[in-house]
């Protein structure tokens, strides 16, 4: 869907007018394109007292091809970078990357153990933030507060959330800011997540907190060719993968795949090498086949609300099984609860939530979803914050979050992860039908001052489906441009 205001203020005349009368000027976001470098430019590195994650970070920076400079707070970075073969130097306020600005700011706060040590965060971001270019990236690294050794360390690590979310709101210009808590022993599980948050793939994901736990089925890359390297398994059960095609040999099921966000998910997973099996209702069969055909995928026409469908899908997937299940199918039937019919309530709960439970039960019981697999559910910020006239929809999407949180621990026995994405305002056929004033409010009430694209949801799901994301489970990641609505 076209955002006329975004296009206008980014035209030569519109940009001049916006500056002259003080109109907000949302940035055209830099999104991932296969014909453009994914990682390039200068990364400024900072650190608090006794940082624990610089060694792992140096390996990631070396493999992605960034150039790095060290802020005075990161005295350990220069020898580490040299050992990893990185060209590096000291940060100066005038430092510039190939586009005239710094591409990313990364701060290792993992060693901060007391609130008095938070001053190092101020020093780093005070010195560097104005050097960060348009569509730049801010990534703060810490330790999970709940795993900290004492209350003071817990307090200091929890404080990182307020800092990171505030940076995302202050930076503007298409810049994202995210916090990654890396558990002790999980350093080797962090690369896929760091790559995602440092790349254009996370263009509409900001203000998020992600936890990475130690896992036994992920892999880390060697320092050979960052574009095509295979990786050595960190456990006997892990298979090597290629960063350029990490889902090669994987089979992925996507429900509601005929159009919109579902079609974008199917395309993103196929681009990563997966064979995609798209599912949609029989009346959407032609559209489903049109979506899957150019991807080399398989189209299955099923009504997921029907009681017999889960067993039929499990049978249709045959003995080959699947590695990834994406629950995208969903509907809305909006009315205030006093005006809502029982049928409207029931159908939304059944399709958006209960059908997911039934399908997963069938696939897990039959072993169709293989061990080490991925389940990704599409929730919504309505499930976090609620929404006027959407009690049924918000209930269903909050229930999706409950599924993710409740199933994460039981699924670890089979090394299966389960996570959810919670989209905010995404430009789709559905949001195009929203009245203009409400639509404009949805677009502007976030740190990016614009709506997201279906590809933003799709790329986030591709990261959660990645073989290197084995340490990410039981989490909800908002794809909302850091919406002002909700927590």
Secondary structure, DSSP 8 states (H G I E B T S, - for coil): ---HHHHHHTSHHHHHHHHHHT-----------TTS-SS-SEEEEEE-TT-SSHHHHHHHHHHHT-EEEE-TT-TTHHHHHHHTT--EEE--TT---TTSSEEEEEEE-TT--SGGGGHHHHHHHHHHGGGEEEEEEEEEEE--GGG-SSHHHHHHHHHHHHHHHHHHHHH-TT-EEEEEEE-TT-GGG-HHHHHHHHSGGGTT--S-EEEE---SS-EEE-SS-TTT--EEESSTT----BTTBTTTT-EEEEES-SSHHHHHHHHHHHHTT-EEEEEE-GGGHHHHHHHHHTTT-EEEE--TTSTTHHHHHHHHTTTT-EEEEEE-------B-TTT--HHHHHHHHIIIIIHHHHHHHHHHHTT-EEEEEEEEEEEETHHHH--TTBHHHHHHHHHHHHHHHHHHHHHGGGT-EEEEEEE-SB-SHHHHTS-HHHHHHHHHSBTTSS-B-HHHHHHHHHHHHSGGGTT--S-EEEESSSBSS--
